[in-house]
Amino acid sequence: MDELVSTVLLKELKENKTIEVVRLMKKLSYDMACNVLFDIDEQTREILFEDFITAFKAIHSLPINFPGTSFWRGQKARARIVEKILPIMNKRREELSKGAISSTNDMLSCLLAIRDENGQPLDDDIITDNFIFLFVASHDTSATLMSLMIWKLSRDPDVYHKVLEEHTEIIKQKDGNEERLTWGEIQKMKYTWRVAQELMRTVPPLFGGFRKTLKDTSYEGYNIPKGWQVYWASCGTHMDKDIFENPQEFDPSRFETQIKPIPPFSYLPFGAGVHNCIGNEFARVETLTTIHNFVNMYEWSQLNPEEIITRQPMPYPSLGLPIKIKPRCNNMF
């Protein structure tokens, strides 16, 4: 991850210039998923990038399959993705049968190696559905969090300097023989992750989600019949003063020393219980690695200081977060 992040940043930011952070973070998280999770080669990932962006936008659109709508464009993009992925699946299936790769090589190989209760491989439709779902899950929410982190660091000097200090200290203490980040160094980024946690509390990447009632139930005086769809909204607990003291205040320290423990199912950026996101640790390491490289390699300033957050439906800076950026004079990379 560390090598990939620094390579992408150096490639995208060759000269002092203005960049759009949201698009950069989407490209970065996309490359990360291709490289780390699915082992997709660079040429194929470049071909598929725009189609995945179009497909992502269609997921939350009205399902109107009429030419020109977001849903229609998303369906077309999805068909092109499947067309490109099927030959890769066939090649990887052959490599698995020959023992050239193992099922732990990447997520696609893992899906191809799975057998059902009758010992039969999964249908291609099931594999491509899961491939696209996992791609979406590993991409958009991570890009959202990383964009919001840069947005927050651009607007809050106090938070920025504390984050910079933490990462500068990690560089200073680095073993001279080890160029890239280590697992131990990731664990030292405690304040940076608390900033991310507080961002996900105040601006949760997912506003909420649907659940289906399994039996007749009641809540707060309302009767909810079996089979109904119920929508939970994270702001209902994230901004509850009985759960988080002074919820309107941005305070990363609330995740450092919790005098009053956060009740279960109250802090939900990664869901909870059996629906807890399986990629939460992947997102944590990805975010910390990206911010580490970003703050140590570059200095930047926000071009539109009053830029607000809007949901599309994920929460992104409304203008794409354009910044003026330049290499940090004393960066140690």
Secondary structure, 3 states (H helix, E strand, C coil): CHHHHHHHHHHHCCCCEEEEHHHHHHHHHHHHHHHHHHCCCHHHHHHHHHHHHHHHHHHCCCCCCCCCCHHHHHHHHHHHHHHHHHHHHHHHHHHHHHCCCCCCCCHHHHHHHCECCCCCECCHHHHHHHHHHHHHHHHHHHHHHHHHHHHHHHHCHHHHHHHHHHHHHHHHCCCCCCCCCCHHHHHCCHHHHHHHHHHHHHCCCCCEEEEECCCCEEECCEEECCCCEEEEECHHHHCCCCCCCCCCCCCHHHHCCCCCCCCCCCCCCCCCHHHCCCCHHHHHHHHHHHHHHHHHHEEEEECCCCCCEEECCCEEECCCCEEEEEECCCCCC
